[in-house]
């Protein structure tokens, strides 16, 4: 039964090569669409131990010698991985071999080599993930030939993720009633002899309903990291196909993204985390006191503001606990690859016209991972937490920041995020560069009152400015590395700064979140208010992020405001609205 998944993948690839207008795989104009489709029975009858014959592939429409050999070798590689899986003696060995088998099947189905790039001798064609073989004839018949686009998306990681148990919970609708019964699992997926293979097949097809059914009915299974990233590539390809054909984004795209976001948090919770709980602090006095005036006009006085215990959390609903959390591997290396995601290190939501869909969706994925992590860490209802600002920032040695937070500069003065903006309640910085490799200096530093019993520090060898900075203070530096993140409560308990960069360029993604509720009237004033259907959610993804249209600065600002207010509705299923 495992073999049927492979045959479905290969047959779908061959059919979609034809529908995409690949010159190496274009059937005769006199050939009907149904005869152009290659089903798994045809493959099963024509594949021997040495792979399919050249004659068979040529008969099926593969004409160019390079493409004949590429397809033949691809099928052989899957056959070898499949045989190893079938020969496994233990369940543990079969589990270990599942990842390589899925990877080989994805390579064959998506027309890529073992490095994830387009195979030699083939056109750069975006292929859909495996689809039901019986559906391919209509795809070939109804799809106009278009110029497909190449998508720079990395291959699935080779690391094996730790097992994650997904709790089985009753899904509620907006009226707090049990959701409708799960949709039946398609017959060809149900026929597979391994539930994990069923899940990965459904995910790569963007069959979100089947993924939901399998997760709900099998609490011991999960979307592992390989499957999650394969599903993400399928999402990006689906968006690019829709854009190339000037079509709406299909609802299956946000539906699968919701599963990807869920899985991302589960994966993160298995990785290393360093947490320090701290006492929440807030200003002791308000108004134009002497301390207050000094605090406003002199950055150096920030640390001297009298504080009381407690959270200010202006107009919000914060947790009464405060902390600092360091995730050394918040994002994997391939998730922040600037070649795979060009412009990730300079992205701002206000300027998306020339940014690839892959980069935009990946940036959303990272920020949504932050949001879900904060909700988990601080026990917040996810729908009460929204981003107020998130952007990529460039710090360059020898420059001075001009303007707002996104400008270049080589340091950040001591500050408190909630003092900068009353709506900043939780903060994060994701690092896209590594200290010592990409830049020198540039530590992120928490700046706290010094313990009265701590021994005095010898500061005589330091400059007067540095002595004033350190006197009576405890500095806790964090040395940035690519993929790491710092997540913390935004109050006065977490005063921080960025030390001067002495060489190179430091890239980071600051993100600030609020618990202030959005007034219902704000949604009423939108052209399209809260989404009520899956199609509405897909439309919001298109018009607020992926339309790639020119716009004025005022139009861009309005779009970004609507995006941030609708964030929860776009990043969660209707049952969580």
N, C-alpha and C positions, 0 to 999 in steps of 0.2 A: 504493500500500500504506500510505503514511502516513495516508491518509484513514480507513482502517479503524480505526485507533486512536481517532480522534476520534468516529466513529460508535459505537464500543463504549462510549466514555465517556458520550456523550449518552444512549444507550439505557439504560445502567445507571442513570444519574441519574433518568431518567423512571420507570423501573421501581421504583427505591427510594423515590422520592417517594410513589408509590402505596403501597408496603409500609409506609412510615412514617406513613401516615394523614394526609398533607397534604390539607387540605380543598380546596385548589385543584386537586388532582390525584388525586381518588378516583374510580375507575371505577364504573360502574353495578353494583349487586349481582347483576345477571343476567349480567354479563360474566365469562367464564372467565379464570383467571389467565393462560393462554397467550395469549389475545387482548389482554390488557392490556399485554403485553410488546412493546416497540417495538424491532425489530432494525434493524441498519444498512442492510439492503436496503430497508425501508420508508422510512427517512430519505433514502437515496440517490435513491429514485424521486420524492421529494416536495420536494426542496430545489432551488430555482433560484438564479440569480445574486443575487436579492434576498432569499435566505433562505427558510425554510419559510412556506407560506401560513398565514394565520390559520385558514382552514377545516381544514387538515390538523392543526394543533395542537389545535383544538377537538375534532376527531374523535378524536384520541388522548387526550383527557381533560383538557386544559388549558382550564379554563372561565373563570377570572377574567381580565378584560381586562389587569390589571397583569402577571399571570403569563404571559399570551400574549405580550405585548410583550417581557417580560424574556427568555423562552426564545428568541424569534425573534432579538432583538438579540445574545444570547449566541452563537447559532449563526452569525450573520453575522460576528461578530468573529473566530470561529475560522476561518471560511471565508477571510477576508481574510489572516489570519496564515498559513494553509495555502498560499494562492496565492503569497504572497511567498516562502515556503520552496521551493515547486515551481519558481518563476521564477528562483531563484538560479543564477548562472552558474558559480560556483566552489565548491569544497569548503569553503573558508574562510568564504565568505558563508553557506553552508548551516549550518555549525557555529554561526555567530553568531546565526542566526535560530532555532536549535533551542530556546533558552531561552524567548524570547517565545512560541513556538508551544506548548511544553509548559505554560507558565503560562496561556495562554488556554484550553487543553483542560482543565486542572485547575479553572479558574474555572467553566467550563461544567459539568463533571462534578460539582463540589461545591456548585453553587448559590451562588457568591459573586460579588461585583462586583470591579472592578479594584483595589479597596483591600483586598480580603481579607475584607470583612464580609458579612453576610447581605444578599442582594439586596432592594431595596425591593419591598414588596408580597408577600413570601413569608414563610411560617412559618419560624421558626428550627429548621432540621432538620439533624441530623448525617448526612451522606451518606458512604457507604463509598467508598473509591477505586474506580477503574474495575475491573469484574469481567468475566469472560468473558460475552459477551452471551447465549450459549445457557444459561447457568446462572441467569439472572435469573428465568425463570418459576417455578422451584422456590422461589426466595427470596421472591417475592411470595405464593406459595400457602401457604408454611409459616410465614411470620413473623407473629406476632400484632402488632396495632397497639398501639404504646406511645407515651408522651410522650417525644419525643427531647429531648436536652439540647444547649444551645448551648455550643460550646467556643471559648474565647478563645485562638486560636493564630495567630501572625503569618503573613502571606503569605510566600512564598519571597523571599529577597533578590534584588535586581536586579543585584548585582555578578556579574561573570563570574570564576569561579575559575580559577586557573592549572592547566594540565594536570598530571595525576598519573599516574605509571606504577605499576601494581600488579603486584608480582612474582608470577609464577605458581609456586606451591609445591605439592608433593604433600601432600594433607591426610592426617593420621594419626589413627587412632582411639586409644582409651585403651590398647589393647594394642600400640600402635606399629605397626599394620598399615595398609596403604593403605586409605583409606575406600572405601565402595561407589561404583560408577560414578555419575556425576551423573544426576539425573532428566532425562528428555526435556523439551525446551522446548515449552510449549503451542503448538498449531498457529497460533492467531491472533497470538501474539507472534512466532513464527518467521517469519510471513509479512511482517512489517514489513521495509522495505528498508534500515534503518539500525540497527546494533547498539546505538548509544547510545539510540535510541528504544525498542528492545527492553528495555534495562536499566531505563530510567525507567518504562516501562509495568509491568514486573514489580514494581518497587519500590513504586509507588503502589497496586498490588493486594495488597501484603504477600505476594507470592509469593517467599519467601526462597529456596526451592530453585532457582527459575529464576535469581534474582540470583546465587546461588553458581555455578551452571553457566556463566553468561555471563562472570563474572569469572575463573573458572578456565580457560575455553577461549579467552579474549581478553585476554591480559596487557596489551594497550595501552589498555584502556578502564577506566573508573572511575565511581564514583558522584560526580558533581560536586555542588557545594554546593546548587544548585537542587533536584536530584533527592533529595539527602539530606534536605533540609528538607521536601520534599513527602512523603517516606516517613515522616518523623517526625510530621507532621500526621495521616497515615493511621493511625499507631500510636495516637496519642492518641484519635482518633475510635473506633477499634476497642475500646479500653479503656472509653471512656464508654458505648458501646453495650452492652458486656458487663455493665457495672454497672447500666445502666438496666433490663436484662432479668434481672438477678440470675443471670447465667451466669458460668462460669469464663472466665478470660482465655484466648483461643486461643493455642496454641503459636507461631503465626506472629508474635505480638507480640514476644516476646524474640528470636526468630530474626531478625526484621528489625532490632531494636535492636542486635544484634551487628554487623550490616553497617553500621549508622549509626555505631556506636562506632569501627569500623575506618576508615570514611571520614573521621570527624572528625579523627583523628590525621593522616591523609594531608593533609587541608586545612591543618591547623595547621603542618605541616612546610614549607609553601610561604610562610608569613608571616614577618615580621621577628622575629628573636630576638637578644637581646643577652646574651652569656655571658661570665662572668669565672671562670676556674679559680682555685681557692684551695687552699692546703695544709690537709689535714684536721688537726684539733687535738682533743686530749682532755686531761682534768685530769692534772696531773703526779703528784699525791699523792691518797690516799684516807684516810678516817678523820678523827678529830677533831683535826686540826692547827690551829695558829693561823689559817692562811689559810682552812682549811675552815670553822672556826667563824665567822669574819668573813663568809665567802661565804654561809653559811646565814642569818645574822641581819641582814645589811646588804646591800640591793640594790646600793648604790653600790660595794660591794667585788667585784661580779661580774666586772668587767673586770680585776681584779688577781689573779685566781686563776692560779697558775703552770700552764702548759700544756706538753705534749709533742706532737710530731707523731704522727698516727695517728688511727684511728677507734675509738671505744669500742664503738658499735653493740651494746649489751647484748642478748645472747641472739638476735642476728639475723645476717643474711647480707648485709651492705652491700657496695657497691662500694668500692674503696679510693681512689676519686677523689672530690673534693668541688668544688662550684661554686655559682654564683649565676646564675640565668637569668631574664631579664625578657622577657615576651611582651607587647608593646604592644597587640596585638589577639588575646588568647587567646579571647575570646568576641565574636561580632558583636553589634551594638546590639540587633537584634531577638531575640537569644537571652536577653537579660537585661531585657526590657521588663516592668516591673511591672504594666502593664495586661493584657498577654497572659498573664503568669504571676503572678497575685496571690499575695502572701505569699512570693515568692522571697527577698526581703530580710530575712525574719524566720524562715525555715524551720529547724526542728530535727527530726531523725528521731524524737524522742520524742513529738511532738505532730503527728500527720498526719490526725486524724479529719476536720477541716474544710478541709483543703488540697486543691485540685483535682488531679486526676490529671495534667493538663498540667504543673502546677508541680512535682509530685513527680518525674515522669519527666525533666523538664528539669534539675532539680537533680542527679539521678542521672547524667544525660548529662554535665554539667559535671565532676562529681567523677571519673567514669570517664575523661574526657579527661585530667584531671590524672594519674591513675594510669598511663595508657598513655604519657603524655609522660615521666613519671619513669622508667618502665621503659626507654624508648627512650634518654633522655639518659644514664642511668647503666648501661646494658647489663645490666639485671636481667631475669630470667625473670619474665614478667608474673604467673604464679601465685604467686610468692613475695612479692608486694607487696600489702598490704591496708590499707584505711583504718582508723585507730583512732578518729578523730574528724573530723567535718565538720559545720559549721553556719553559719548566717548570723549575723553580729554587727553590732550597732548601737552606734556611738560618738556620744555627744551632748555638745556643748560645755557645760561647766559642771556636769557630773555626775561622781560618784565611783563606780567599779565596786564592786559588792557581789556576793560569792559567786564562782562559778566563771567560766570563760573566756567564757561567753555573756552575762554581765551588761553593762549599759551602763557607760560610763566615757568620759573625754575624753583618755586617754593610756594607753600601755602601757610599763611600766618596762623597763630593759635586762635581757635574759634570753637564755638558750639553750634552745631547744625540748627538746633531749635531756636537759637538766638538769631541766626541768619534768616530763618523763615519760620514763623510761628506754626505753620502746618507741617513742618518736618518732624515726624515722630519716631521714625526708624530709618537707619542709614545703612548703606552698603558701598563698598568699593571692590570691584573685580579688577584684577591686575592682568594686563596684556603684555607685560614686559618683565624681565628678570634683572634684578640688581646684580651688578658685577659682570653681566653679559651685554645688556643693552644700554645700561647707564650706570653712573656712579653717584653715590649720595642718595637723596630722595627717600629716606626712611619715612614711613608713616608712624607717628609718635603719639601715644596717649600721654597726656600731661596732667598729673594728679598732685594734690598736696602731699608733702613728704610726711612720713610717719615721724612723730616727735621723738620717738626712741631710736630712730635709725642713726647710725654714725654719720658724722659730718663728712662731706665730700670735699677733697682738695681741689679748688677751682682756680688756684693762683696762676696756673700756666695757660688759662683760657683768656680770651678777649673779655673786655668789660661787658660787652653786649651778651656774650654767652654766660658770663657769671650771673648777670641779672636774670637771664632766662632760667637758669638752673637753681638759683637760690631758693630754698624751701620747697622744691618740687621734686617729684619722682617721675622720671621719663621712662616710658616703656616703648621701645622701638619695635616695629615689625619690618622685616626686610622683604620687599615685594618679590614674588616669583610668578611667572606666567601661570594663569589658571587658578591662583589662590584668590580668596575673598575674605574680607573683614565685614562682619555684620554686627550692628550694635544699636542700642537705644540712643536716641538723638539728643537727650537732655544734657544738663551741665555736669553730670557724672562722667561724661565721655568727651571732655575737652580734648582736642587733638590738633595736630599740625603736620605739615609735610616739610621735612628738612630740605635744604637747598640741593639741587642737582648740580653736580660739578662737571659732569661729562655725559654726553649722549642724550637720548630721548626716552622718556618714560610715558607709556600709554596706560590708561586706566579707564574704568567705567564707573563713575559715581552715580548712585541712584538713591532717591529720597522718597519715602512713603508716608502717607498720612492716614489717620483713622477718622478724619473729618468726613461726615456723610455728605454726599452730593444732594442738593435740594431737588426734590421731584420736579419742581418747575423748570429746572435746567434741562431735563430730558424732554419736557413738553415743548420747549422752544426749539428743539432740534428738528431738522427736516425729517429725519427718521429717528424716532425715539428708541426706547429699549427694544432689543430684538425679541420677537415673539415666536419665531420659527428658526429652524436650522438654516434655512435659506437666508433669513435676515442676518444671522451671525456671519455667514459667508459673505454677504454683501458688505457688512461692516469691515471685514478683513480686506476686501477689495478696495473700497472707497476711502478708507482711513489709512491704509498702509501700502497697498500694492497696485494702485492705479497707474503709477508712473506718468503722471500728468504735470505739465507746468502750472505753477500757481504763484500768486503774489505773496509777499511776506505776511500780509494780513490774512489771506486765505489759508496759508500754512499754519499760522498761529491758531486760527479757529479750528482747523482740522485736528491739530495736536490736542487742544483742549477737549474736543469731543472724544478723541481716542483715549485719553487718560480717564475721562469720566465713564466711558463704556468698557474699560479694560476688563473688569470682572466678567461682564456679560459676553465678551469676545473669547475669553480664555477658559470658560467653564461651560458645561452642557446646560441645557434649559432646566434640568432638574435641580441645579444648584443656584438658579436665579432667585 
